[in-house]
Amino acid sequence: MELSRMNRRSFLSTTGTVAAGTLLTSMSPVFGSSIAQTKNRLAMVGTGSRGTGFWGKTIQDNYNDVVEFVGLCDINIGRVELAKKSMGVNCPTFTNFDEMLLQTKPNLVIVTTVDSTHHTFIIKALEFGCDVLTEKPITTDEIKCKAILDAERKSGKKVIVGFNYRHATHFTVIKELLAKNQVGKITSVDFHWYLNTFHGADYFRRWHGEMNKSGSLLVHKATHHFDLLNWWIDSDPIEVFAYGSLEHYGKNNAFRGENCRKCSFIDKCKFYFDITKDPRMMELYVDNEKYDGYIRDNCLWRENIDIFDKMAVQIKYANNVQVSYSLTTYSPFEGLTIAFNGMNGRLDTWQDLPWRSKEMLDQAEKHAKEMSQTKNEESGEFNEIMVSDNFGATKLVKVPLVTTGHGGGDARLQDRIFRNPQAPDLLNHMAGTRDGAMSTLIGIAARKSILEGRVVKIEELTDIKPHPNRGR
């Protein structure tokens, strides 16, 4: 076996300066060349943990020389006031989005609300003349998706979807190897993602466990993975068939409580979550329950949970690549396996499989590190990519392991948006509405396939014509 170790300097020279190229050059100054000349005006709607942390404090701390928060909005008056304090910004707060737009006149609106409401704020911001940066998924059904696409075309403004996984070190090297045709024409992909009983279970405590809010984890979570597939394969999906069910969480348990704080089954529930030990969550959520009734430590056995907790999806692409994908939400460990089968060989890679690690990882600590917005940390460890020739040698490409900020993707995504918007996007890292639409449409099609028991064609859901080779 040939062993190759990727040089960090050569990797950074390839990927570190990759930024928002073709997509962003036509955007208004918030994404354009004048970003260094005047501070651009940011407004954010949705001040939960993701908004106040990754899209809030991180931007304020790292980019306040080029951007300025001019408004924060949330339906929860207590949480939005806390966001202002925790982010360290001096701007007005609002519970009415229209009022915020009229009074603050932002250039860019950041949307980090409940998934099913994304379309409302994206469309209003576009109509007001703002560019939009939205958390994934872009939305939760095909009707809302079409409305966003129509609004963007009509407004002349642009929407960026925050797909940070594209920018991660490990996933970028996969893209580079595929672009170099290392194993020949790709014919099929096996992609399996495992959520552990800490992270996976947490989706069922929150609003994500309700289909009408998240669209299911096939939309909320798997849109990340479907976007990676679309980007790696460089083609559009054309049809989807899926299986899925809810057989672990929700009504499947014999007992349930009002929420973890008020539960009488603490001693017998292995999923008991003591939110009182987390000062940040207590301050952000518990102290503000009285304003909107949102419970952060909800019982994951409650009967109104109606999303799937196991999912298997078959996807066929316009270039005839076929994908087998699965998502598990109650694994003892969190990680993934990917295999790309090509005409001339195979590319295999994985993350965080315990039998590949030197020691077992604490799963809660692992998730906290991944979400952390501290400076990218290289652990001295490596992710591995095995590239095998059908009739020749196998080489192992070792990629420096970054343990924070979604594998280094968070910082690179924000740098490309706010610091280097005009640099060439050599690997098409930046994602716009078409990317957001095609990733969420796979999840929507998979959900529809499960509920209706049939193959769902992507063209049923959109007027976007699938391309065998997307390119730019």
N, C-alpha and C positions, 0 to 999 in steps of 0.2 A: 504494500500500500504506500503510495506516495503521500507524504505529509507536507502541506503548504500552510504557512502562517501569514495571514494578511498583515502587511505593514500598516501601522496606524496612520503614518504620515501620508502614504499613498491613498489610503481610504478617505481621509479627510480632504485630500486634494481633489478627489473625484466627487464626493458627496457634500462636503461642508459648505461649498459655495453654490450648490444647486439651489435655485430659488424660483420664485414665481415668475416665469417667463412669459410665454405667449398668452396665457390666461390673464395675466395681470397688467400687461402693458397698455391695454385699452381701458383700464379702470380709471376712476376719478383719483384725485391726488392722494387720497388716503392709502391707495395702493401704488401710487405712481412716483415719478421722479422728484416731486416737490416735497416728499415726506420729510426730508432733512431741513427744509427751509422754514416750514411752519408746523406747529404741533397740530395734529389731526384730532378731531373731536369725536370721542367714543361715548356711546351710550350702551348700557347693558340692561336687558330684561331677563329676570330669573336670577335670584341671588341665593341659591342653595350652595352646597359645598363645592360643586364643580364651577359654578359661576364665580363665587367669591374667591376661590383658590386659583385654579389654573387660568381662567380668563380674567380674573380680577387682580388679586394681589401680585401674582407673577408678572403680569403686564405692567402694573404700576411700579413695581420694584425694578424691572429690567428695561423698560422702554419709555419711561416718563420724560425723556429728553425729546421724544418725537411724537408722543401721543398724550392726550389729556382726557380723563373721564369727565364728562360734562353732565351725566345723569345716570341714576340707577333706578330700576323699576321692579316691583314685585307686588303681588296681591297681598302679601303679608307685611304689614307696616313695621312690625318689630324686626323681622328678618332683614328688610332692606336698610333699616337704620343701623343694624349691627354690621351689615356688609360695608357700609360707608366707613365705619370705625375700623373694622378688621383689615380692609384694603388700604387704609391710610390715604383716602382721597377726600377732597373738599369740593363736593358737588351736591346739588339738590337731589332729593329722593322723591319718588312718585309711586303711587299705587294705580295710576291711570297712564297707560302707554301713550295714548294720543296726546295727552297733556305734556308728557316728557318730550315727545318729538317737537311739538309746537314751541315749547319754552326753551329748549336747549339747542335745537337745530344741529344735530350731529352729522358727521360725514359717514360714520360707520356705526351700525347697530350690531351688537353681539347678542345672539339668542341662545339662552341656556335654560329654557323653561321645560315643563313636561312635554314629552315628544309630540303628543297629539295636538298641542297648541302651537308648534313651531310655525306652521303655515300662516296663522293669523298675524304673527309679528313680522315674519319675513315679508309678506305681501304688503302690509301697511308701511313698513320701512322703505321698500322699493318704491311704492307709490308716492312716498314723501320725498324721494330723491336721494335716498341713502344706499350705499353698498351694505351688504350684509355678510356677517360671519356667523354661521350657525353650527351648533353642536350636531353631531350625528345622532340619530338618523335625520335626514333632511325633513322627513315627515313619516306618517304611519299608514297612509292608504293612497291608492292610485288617483283618486279624485283630488285630494289635496296636493299631490305631487304635480298633476297637470296644472292646477291653479298657480303654483309657484313658478313653473316653467313659463306659463303665459305672462305672468306679472313681470318676470325678469326681461322677457323679450320686449314687452311694451314699455318698460321703464328706461331701458338703456343702461341700467345699473347692473352690478354683478353680485353673485352669491358665491361665497367660498364655504365649503363644508370641512369641518375640522377633523380630517382623517389623520390623526397623529401617527397611527401605526405605519403608514406608508413611509414615514421619515425615520423609523427606527433603524439602527445600525444593521442589525441582523437581516431584517426584511429588505433593506436596500441592497445588500450584497446578493441576496437571492435574485432580485431584479436584474442586477448587473450580470450575474452568471447566465440567466435565461436570455438576456439581450445578446450575449456573446454566443448563443446557440451551443452551449456546452454539451448538451445531451441530444442534440438534433431537434427536429420538430416535435413539440409536445403533443401527446395524444390523449392523456388522461391525468387526473390529479386526485390524490387521496388526502383529505384534510380533516383532521379531527382535533377538536378543542375541548379541553376538560376544565370545568370550573369546580373549585373545591367546596367543601361544606362550610367554609367561612365566607368566601366571596360569592359563590353561586347561591347560597342560601339567602344572602343579604338582598338579592333582587326580589325575593318573595316577601320580605318584610316591608318593602317600600311600594310606591305606586306602580312600579314596573310589573308587579304581579297581576295587574288588571289590564286586560286586553284593550279596553277602550282608551287607555292612557299611553301604553308603551307599544301597542301593536303586536306584542309577544316578544320574546327574546330573539326570535328569528329576524325581527326588525331592529329592536333596540341594541342588542349585543352583536348579533351575527352580521349586521350591516358592515361592521369593521372588517370581518373576515371575507365577506362577499366583495367588498371593495378591493381588498388585497388580491383576491383571485382575479377580478376584472383587470387590475393593473398588471399583475404578473403575466396573465395569459394574453393580454393586449387584444381582447376581443369582447364582444357583447354577448350576454346570455340570450337564448331564444326560447327555451322551455324548461320547466321545473316540475319535478314530482317529489313529494315529501310524505314522510310519516312523522307523527308526533303525538304525544299524549301527556296528561298530567296524572302521574301515578305515585308520586313521592310526597310532594308538599300539598298544601291546601287541605281539602276535605278528606284526604286519605288517612290522616292521623286519627287516633281514637279519642284524643283530648285536644283542647285548645283553650286559650285564655283571651282576655281583652287586649292586652299587650304584655311585653316581657316584664315591665315594672309592676304590673298589677296581677301577675299570673300566680296561680296556686299550684302549678305543676313544675316549678323551678327544679326541684330535686330529680324529676324523672325525664325532663326534656334536655336532650343532648344539644339542642340548638339554642338554649337560653342565651340571650344577649343582654349584658348589663350596660346599658347606655350611660348609667350614672358614673361610670369609671372614665368616661371620655368628656372632659370639660368643654371641648370644642362643640361636640354634638349637643351637649346639654344647653349650651348657650345659643347655638344656632337654631336648634329644632325644639327641644323640650320647653325652653323658656318662651317660645313663640307659638306654641300649640293653640293658645287661647284666641289667636287672631284668625286662623283658618282651619283649625281642627286637624292639621296634618300630623300623623303619628309616625315618628321615625323608627320606633322599635316595635312595630306591629307584629302580631302573631303570624308566623309563616304557615300556620295550620288553618287560618281563617277561611271560611267557606266561599268567600267571594273571589278568591284567587281563581283565575280561569285561563292562564297562559299554560304553555307546554313546559314540562321540565325535562323531557328527552326529545330529541329531534334528529332526524336523518333526512338528508336532502340529496337528490340527484339533479344535476344541472347540465344542460347541453348548450354549448356555445356555437356562435355563428361560424367559427373556424373548425368546427367538428371536435373540439376538445370536450371531453366529458369529465364531470367532477362528482366524486362521492364525498359528502361533507356530513359531519355529525357534531352535535353540541350536547354535552352532558353537564348537569348542574349540581350533582352531588357526588363528585369524585373525592377520594381521600387526598389527592394532590391536584395542583393546578399546573397545566402545561399544554403542549400541543405536539402533534406530529404532522409532517407534510411530506408527501412524495410526489415528484413530477416524473411521469413516465414518458420517455422520448423515443424516437425512432432509433437513436444510436446509444441510448443509455438511460440512466435514472439519477435524479437528484433527490436525496433524502436529507431532512433536517428535523430538529426537534428543539423543544425548550422545556427545561425544568422537570424532566422525567426523573423520578427519584433513583431509579436504578442506573442512571447516567451521572448522578451527582456524587460528590465525595461524602456528603452527609445529608441527612433528611432536613428539609427546610421547615421552619415554623411557618404555617400557611398564612396566618394573620400578619406576621411580620413581612412576609414576602409581598403581600398585597399592598401594605403600607409603603414599602420601598418603591414599588412600581408606580404608585400614585404620587410619590413625593416629588416636589418641585425644587429640591435642592440641586446644587450644581451636579452635572452628570458625573457619576462615579464609575470608574472602571475598576473592577474587582480583582483583576489579575487572572480571572477565569475567562473562558471562551465559550461562545456558541460554536457549534460544529455543523458544517454542511458537507455531506458525503456525495461526491460526484463520481459515478461509476460508468465506465464504458462497457458496452455489451460484450465486447470480445477483447478488452484490454485492462488497463490498470484502473484502480480506484484511488482517488485522492481525497484528502480530508482538508477542507478549507476551514481555518480557525479564525473566528471573528471576535474581536474584543467584546466581552460581556459588559454591558452597561446596565446597572441594576435599578436606576432611578428614572423617573419621567418617561415611562413606557418605552424602555430600551433606548433612551436618548431622543425619541421622536418628538416629545413635547417641545423641547427647546429649539430643535431644528425647524419645526413647523412655525413657531412664533417668530423666529429669526427671519424666515422667508417671507412672512407676512409684513412684519413691522420694520425690519432692519434692512433687508436686501431684496426689495420687491422687483427690481429690474434685472437681477442676475439671471443667466440662462437656466432653464429648467431641463437639464439634459435627460433626466429619467422620468419626466412628467410626474413629479411628486405632487404638485398642487392639484387639488380637486375642486371642480366647480359643480354646477347644478346637474350636468349630464352624468357626472360620476356619482353624485349623491343620489340621483334618480335611479340609475341602473343598479346600484347596490341595494337600495331599499326595495326596489321592485322585485329582486330575487326573494327577499324575505316576505314581501306581500304575496308573491306567487306561491311560495312554500306554505304560508299560512292558509291561503285559499285552497291549495291542493289537499292539505290535511282535512280541512273542514268539508270539502266537497268530494274528496276521493277521486281526483282526476289529475291528468297532466294539465298544467296551465302554461299557455304561451305568453311570453312577455308582450307581444304585440296586442294582446287583449287589453292590456293595462295602460298603454301609452302610445303616443303618436311618434315617438322616437324610433327611427328605423335602425335595427341592429346592424353593426358593421363587423365583418370578419376580422378586419385589422383596424383597430381604432386609430393608433398614431395620433398625430396632431395636424 
